[in-house]
Amino acid sequence: MNHSNETRVREFWRCFDAADFAAVRELMKPDAVIRWPNTRERFHGSESFIQMNQSYPGRWRIRLEQLWSVADQVISVAEVAAADGSASFYATSFFRFEDGLIRELTEYYSENAAPPPWRIAGGFAERY
């Protein structure tokens, strides 16, 4: 387990929650590669990723739910919610580090939504 990398991931999410993008820069390698497979996007360099987040519409709040160290990476699950309550989703993020900085980040997003009525009606699941 790499506690220092876990600490960096906690700080990464704290900075995003505070919209402190200058501090995010200090956690990432300038040539970091960020992938969002859900939308088939790749960000080359931390600066393009940070600028995109600064330009992202609305104010977003982050709540870190889970964190694991597995081999040479840290995996997190965070709830990302619009401050006005209009939207929320989960981000499952895979961080890799080099020289104590984030070198690679792959994030999968899923929208928080109600289950399809057929699953509830069929007795397969219950909403929590």
VMD Tcl script that draws the C-alpha trace (Angstrom):
set ca {
  {0.00 0.00 0.00}
  {1.34 3.40 -0.90}
  {-0.03 5.87 1.64}
  {1.62 8.88 0.00}
  {-0.14 8.19 -3.32}
  {-3.43 7.69 -1.48}
  {-2.85 11.04 0.22}
  {-2.28 12.64 -3.20}
  {-5.55 11.23 -4.52}
  {-7.43 12.52 -1.47}
  {-5.83 15.93 -2.08}
  {-6.72 15.76 -5.79}
  {-10.41 15.33 -4.93}
  {-10.25 17.96 -2.17}
  {-8.85 20.44 -4.71}
  {-11.56 19.63 -7.24}
  {-14.23 20.03 -4.56}
  {-12.79 23.46 -3.73}
  {-12.30 24.34 -7.43}
  {-8.64 24.97 -6.56}
  {-7.20 24.17 -9.97}
  {-3.86 25.82 -9.25}
  {-3.31 23.21 -6.54}
  {-4.32 20.40 -8.91}
  {-1.42 21.42 -11.18}
  {1.00 20.66 -8.34}
  {-0.29 17.07 -8.12}
  {0.07 16.15 -11.80}
  {2.96 15.67 -14.18}
  {2.80 18.29 -16.95}
  {2.76 15.52 -19.58}
  {0.13 13.41 -17.80}
  {-2.34 11.49 -19.95}
  {-5.99 11.47 -18.91}
  {-8.54 9.15 -20.53}
  {-12.34 9.20 -20.33}
  {-13.38 5.94 -22.03}
  {-17.12 6.69 -21.75}
  {-16.78 9.56 -24.23}
  {-13.59 8.32 -25.94}
  {-11.67 11.45 -24.91}
  {-7.94 11.70 -24.26}
  {-6.33 14.76 -22.69}
  {-2.64 15.19 -23.46}
  {-1.02 17.06 -20.61}
  {-2.37 18.16 -17.27}
  {-2.90 21.72 -18.51}
  {-5.54 20.77 -21.09}
  {-7.33 18.65 -18.47}
  {-7.25 21.45 -15.90}
  {-8.38 24.10 -18.40}
  {-11.28 21.89 -19.48}
  {-12.36 21.49 -15.85}
  {-12.09 25.24 -15.26}
  {-14.35 25.77 -18.29}
  {-16.83 23.05 -17.31}
  {-20.27 24.65 -16.83}
  {-21.57 25.04 -13.28}
  {-20.09 24.45 -9.85}
  {-19.45 20.85 -8.86}
  {-18.98 19.25 -5.46}
  {-17.01 16.08 -4.82}
  {-17.50 13.44 -2.14}
  {-14.85 10.73 -2.03}
  {-16.53 7.44 -1.15}
  {-13.87 4.75 -1.54}
  {-10.13 4.52 -2.04}
  {-7.85 1.53 -2.67}
  {-4.21 0.98 -3.46}
  {-3.66 -1.92 -5.83}
  {-0.13 -2.69 -6.98}
  {1.22 0.56 -8.49}
  {-2.07 2.42 -8.74}
  {-4.72 4.05 -6.59}
  {-8.40 3.54 -7.39}
  {-11.09 5.89 -6.14}
  {-14.85 6.15 -6.31}
  {-16.23 9.66 -5.91}
  {-19.68 11.15 -6.20}
  {-19.64 14.28 -8.35}
  {-22.73 16.46 -7.96}
  {-23.80 19.81 -9.33}
  {-23.94 22.31 -6.47}
  {-27.49 23.21 -7.52}
  {-28.58 19.56 -7.28}
  {-29.43 19.32 -10.97}
  {-27.16 16.34 -11.72}
  {-24.90 13.80 -10.09}
  {-22.80 10.85 -11.14}
  {-20.07 8.57 -9.90}
  {-16.48 8.68 -11.11}
  {-14.39 5.53 -10.79}
  {-10.81 6.70 -11.28}
  {-7.56 4.81 -11.79}
  {-4.45 6.84 -10.91}
  {-0.85 5.93 -11.79}
  {2.11 7.86 -10.43}
  {5.64 8.76 -11.44}
  {8.03 10.63 -9.15}
  {5.18 11.23 -6.71}
  {2.94 12.93 -9.30}
  {-0.09 11.71 -11.25}
  {1.20 10.35 -14.55}
  {-1.95 8.65 -15.87}
  {-5.60 8.96 -14.97}
  {-8.40 6.88 -16.46}
  {-11.92 7.79 -15.33}
  {-15.25 6.04 -15.88}
  {-18.41 8.04 -15.21}
  {-21.91 6.75 -14.54}
  {-25.01 8.87 -14.14}
  {-27.03 8.53 -10.95}
  {-30.56 7.67 -12.03}
  {-33.62 5.69 -11.04}
  {-33.63 2.01 -11.99}
  {-35.76 1.01 -14.96}
  {-39.36 0.37 -13.89}
  {-39.29 -3.22 -15.21}
  {-36.60 -4.20 -12.68}
  {-38.59 -2.79 -9.78}
  {-41.91 -4.19 -11.07}
  {-40.30 -7.59 -11.60}
  {-39.12 -7.68 -7.99}
  {-35.49 -7.96 -9.08}
  {-34.28 -4.94 -7.15}
  {-35.29 -2.23 -4.76}
  {-34.24 1.39 -4.86}
  {-32.08 2.57 -1.96}
}
mol new
graphics top color blue
foreach p $ca { graphics top sphere $p radius 0.5 }
foreach p [lrange $ca 0 end-1] q [lrange $ca 1 end] { graphics top cylinder $p $q radius 0.2 }
display resetview
